[in-house]
Amino acid sequence: MPSGTWRPTCVDHLGISVAGTGPATHAVPVKAFASAAGTPLIAHDTLIERIRTDFGVRLDSIAQVFGGQDSDAAMLHAVTIDGAPLAVKVSRSLRVGGLLASALLSANVSSGIPAPLLARSGKPYSVVAGRRLSLTPWIVGRGAYEAGMSAHQWRTFGALLSRVHAAQIPDVLADELPSEDYRTPAAAAARALDERIREESTNRGIATQDDSQRAALICDWLTARSSLVWIFEHIDDLGDELRAASAPIVLCHGDAHIGNALLDDKDDIWLLDWDEVLRAPRERDLMFVIEGVLSDAPVTAEQQSWFFDGYGHANIDPVLLAYYRCSWAMQDVADFAARVFDLDDNAPESNQALRFFRSVVSPAGIVGLAVESLQQIGRVPPLGPT
């Protein structure tokens, strides 16, 4: 899933968490860490102990950090007793291809890809109660999403992604990586939500005095529904068409938007969060720089030009671009809408999910870009809804 820039919200010294980022005013015990969707993932004490036993690392402090959108993972900022900052990630996904790929790439690229720490097993991860645990160096810097990038940084970003796409993948790594199959399970989930929302709005209506997150989501969904229906109608056909074709396959980061880019104190760029790595056509990654996927941080024509100055020439297949935009839109729509329905209305995660959903279906959001692509390849009338 797309993710924003992580920021610490509490610091835990010797088992005591202090709310806020300023001077401590009161202490609150931390019992467990949860994902962006509020799903508990791992107990505090269990995590500290497994970092020590699995990686041989003793911590001085650890902090839950927020800002990402991953409903299956928690990110933490830790500092070892020697003062080394670490990014600690706990995920319900046991896919390890991204960690293996980033370890390989970091050894072959001069900078820009942090290498995960090896556990005592020799692997760049361990498994704790069905959760994947990984540690990487914490890169100190500014998020590209907030700070923006200069022409030089866009060109550096392009050159970095070009090296990722050109990487030779050993067979042992290829076996661990998913390959693009042009199927989007989230489309079925989004269609089911559409049926649920239409039935609910028909049966009880939407009371004007109902200011719940759920009612707001229903209104927003129905407003955007004409665009969603275009995607419902065409995404499966696009997948069938692309499975019958033979587009060139490369190693893709899978989530290469600027929310996963960091600028260090030398203004060098680092590409983070390798969980979505897969073997796919390069359009999977280039989607993130051809207008982008973040409604509040669209990639301008000038920025795109700078990126391709560094990346090199690329012939973009408009059908592949349309499919990937539709697929991304379905994943975001299904994930964020389901969170609003499933979480308590007062939960901060529910409010955050509603904001994200509104961003996705906004005029500059990925749903609109997907419909725009469908128009460009003739699947939607030129004057159809956007």
Residue pairs with C-beta under 8 A, 6 or more apart in sequence:
1 69
1 70
1 71
1 255
1 331
1 332
1 335
2 69
2 255
2 257
2 259
2 293
2 294
2 328
2 332
3 67
3 68
3 69
3 70
3 255
3 259
3 260
3 273
4 67
4 68
4 69
4 143
4 145
4 259
5 67
5 143
5 145
5 146
5 259
5 262
6 65
6 66
6 67
6 68
6 75
6 77
6 87
7 65
7 66
7 67
8 21
8 63
8 64
8 65
8 77
9 19
9 20
9 21
9 63
9 64
9 65
9 66
10 17
10 18
10 19
10 20
10 28
10 30
10 63
10 64
11 17
11 18
11 21
11 61
11 62
11 63
12 18
12 30
12 44
12 61
12 62
12 63
13 60
13 61
15 29
15 30
15 44
15 45
15 48
16 27
16 28
16 29
16 30
17 27
17 28
17 29
17 30
18 24
18 25
18 26
18 27
18 28
19 25
19 26
19 28
30 44
30 64
31 43
31 44
32 40
32 41
32 42
32 43
32 44
33 40
33 41
33 42
33 44
33 47
33 64
33 74
33 76
33 90
34 40
34 41
34 74
35 41
35 70
35 71
35 72
35 73
35 74
35 92
36 66
36 68
36 69
36 70
36 71
36 73
36 349
36 352
37 71
37 72
37 339
37 343
37 349
37 353
38 343
38 347
38 349
39 71
39 72
39 92
41 73
41 74
41 90
41 91
41 92
41 131
42 74
42 90
42 128
42 129
42 131
42 133
46 128
46 129
47 62
47 76
47 88
47 90
47 128
47 133
48 59
48 62
50 126
50 128
50 133
51 57
51 59
51 78
51 88
51 133
51 135
52 58
52 59
53 120
54 119
54 120
54 121
54 126
54 128
54 133
55 117
55 118
55 119
55 120
55 126
55 135
56 120
57 80
57 86
57 117
57 135
58 80
58 81
59 78
59 79
59 80
59 81
60 79
60 80
60 81
60 83
61 78
61 79
62 76
62 77
62 78
62 79
62 88
63 76
63 77
63 78
64 74
64 75
64 76
65 75
65 76
65 77
68 75
68 273
69 335
69 356
70 91
70 275
71 335
71 339
72 91
72 92
72 93
73 89
73 90
73 91
73 92
73 93
73 275
74 89
74 90
74 91
75 87
75 88
75 89
76 87
76 88
76 89
76 90
77 85
77 86
77 87
77 88
77 138
78 85
78 86
78 87
78 88
78 135
78 138
79 85
79 86
80 86
84 137
85 137
85 138
85 140
86 117
86 135
86 136
86 137
86 138
87 114
87 135
87 136
87 137
87 138
87 139
88 133
88 134
88 135
89 132
89 133
89 134
89 135
89 136
90 128
90 131
90 132
90 133
91 131
91 132
91 134
91 275
92 130
92 131
92 132
93 132
93 275
94 127
94 130
94 132
95 132
95 178
95 275
96 123
96 124
96 125
96 132
96 176
97 173
97 176
97 177
97 178
97 277
97 278
98 254
98 274
98 275
98 276
98 277
99 116
99 124
99 125
99 134
99 274
100 124
100 173
100 176
101 173
101 177
101 251
101 274
101 277
102 113
102 114
102 115
102 116
102 124
102 136
102 274
102 277
103 115
103 116
103 124
104 167
104 170
104 173
105 113
105 163
105 164
105 167
106 113
106 114
106 115
107 115
108 167
109 160
109 163
109 164
111 268
111 270
112 156
112 160
112 268
112 269
112 270
112 271
113 160
113 164
113 270
113 271
113 274
114 136
114 137
114 139
114 270
114 272
115 124
115 136
115 137
116 124
116 125
116 134
116 135
116 136
117 124
117 134
117 135
117 136
117 137
118 124
119 125
119 126
124 134
125 132
125 133
125 134
126 132
126 133
126 134
127 133
139 262
139 264
139 270
139 272
140 264
140 265
141 262
141 263
141 264
141 265
141 270
142 262
142 263
143 259
143 261
143 262
143 263
144 153
144 157
144 258
144 259
144 261
144 262
144 263
144 269
145 258
145 259
145 261
145 294
145 297
147 263
149 157
149 258
149 261
149 263
149 269
149 303
150 267
151 306
152 267
153 263
153 267
153 269
154 303
154 306
154 307
154 309
154 310
155 306
155 307
155 309
155 310
156 268
156 269
156 310
157 261
157 269
157 271
157 289
157 307
157 310
158 289
158 306
158 307
158 308
158 309
158 310
158 311
158 312
159 310
159 311
160 269
160 271
160 310
161 253
161 256
161 271
161 285
161 311
162 310
162 311
162 312
164 250
164 251
164 252
164 253
164 271
164 285
165 250
165 251
165 252
165 282
165 285
166 250
167 250
167 251
169 177
169 251
169 279
174 279
177 251
177 277
177 278
177 279
178 278
178 279
179 249
179 278
179 279
179 280
180 249
180 278
180 279
180 280
180 281
180 284
181 243
182 238
182 239
182 240
182 242
182 243
182 323
183 239
184 235
184 239
184 326
184 327
184 330
184 331
186 327
186 330
186 331
186 333
186 334
186 335
187 231
187 232
187 235
187 236
187 327
187 330
187 334
189 330
189 334
189 338
190 228
190 232
190 330
190 333
190 334
190 337
191 232
193 221
193 333
193 334
193 337
193 338
193 341
194 221
194 225
194 228
194 232
196 341
197 217
197 218
197 221
197 222
197 337
198 222
200 218
201 218
201 222
206 215
206 218
206 219
207 215
212 345
213 340
213 345
213 350
213 351
213 353
213 354
214 340
214 341
214 345
216 354
217 337
217 340
217 341
217 354
217 357
220 354
220 357
220 358
220 361
221 228
221 337
221 361
223 361
224 361
224 367
226 385
227 361
227 367
227 368
227 370
227 371
227 385
227 386
228 333
228 361
228 367
230 371
230 374
230 379
230 380
230 384
230 385
231 326
231 329
231 330
231 367
231 370
231 371
231 374
234 326
234 374
234 379
234 380
235 323
235 326
235 327
235 330
238 319
238 322
238 323
238 326
238 379
239 323
241 319
242 319
242 320
242 323
247 281
247 283
247 317
247 320
248 281
248 282
249 279
249 280
249 281
250 279
250 280
250 281
250 282
251 277
251 279
252 277
252 278
252 279
252 280
252 281
252 282
252 284
252 285
253 260
253 271
253 274
253 276
253 277
253 285
254 275
254 276
254 277
254 278
254 280
254 284
254 285
255 273
255 275
255 276
255 288
256 271
256 285
256 288
256 289
257 288
257 292
257 293
257 294
258 288
258 292
258 294
258 297
258 299
259 294
259 297
260 271
260 272
260 273
261 269
261 270
261 271
261 272
262 269
262 270
262 272
263 269
263 270
264 270
278 284
281 317
281 320
282 314
283 316
283 317
283 320
283 321
283 324
284 320
284 324
286 314
286 316
286 321
287 293
287 321
287 324
287 325
287 328
288 299
289 299
289 303
289 304
289 307
290 299
290 304
290 316
290 321
291 298
291 299
291 304
291 369
292 298
292 299
293 325
293 328
293 366
293 369
294 359
295 359
295 360
295 362
295 363
295 364
295 365
295 366
296 359
296 364
298 364
299 307
308 314
318 373
318 376
318 377
319 377
321 373
322 370
322 373
322 374
322 376
322 377
322 379
325 366
325 369
325 370
325 373
326 370
326 373
326 374
328 366
328 370
329 360
329 366
329 367
329 369
329 370
332 356
332 357
332 360
332 366
333 357
333 360
333 361
333 367
336 353
336 354
336 356
336 357
336 360
337 353
337 357
339 349
339 350
339 353
340 350
340 353
340 354
340 357
343 349
343 350
343 353
344 350
359 365
360 366
360 367
361 367
361 368
362 368
363 386
368 386
371 380
371 384
371 385
371 386
372 386
374 380
375 381
375 382
375 384
375 386
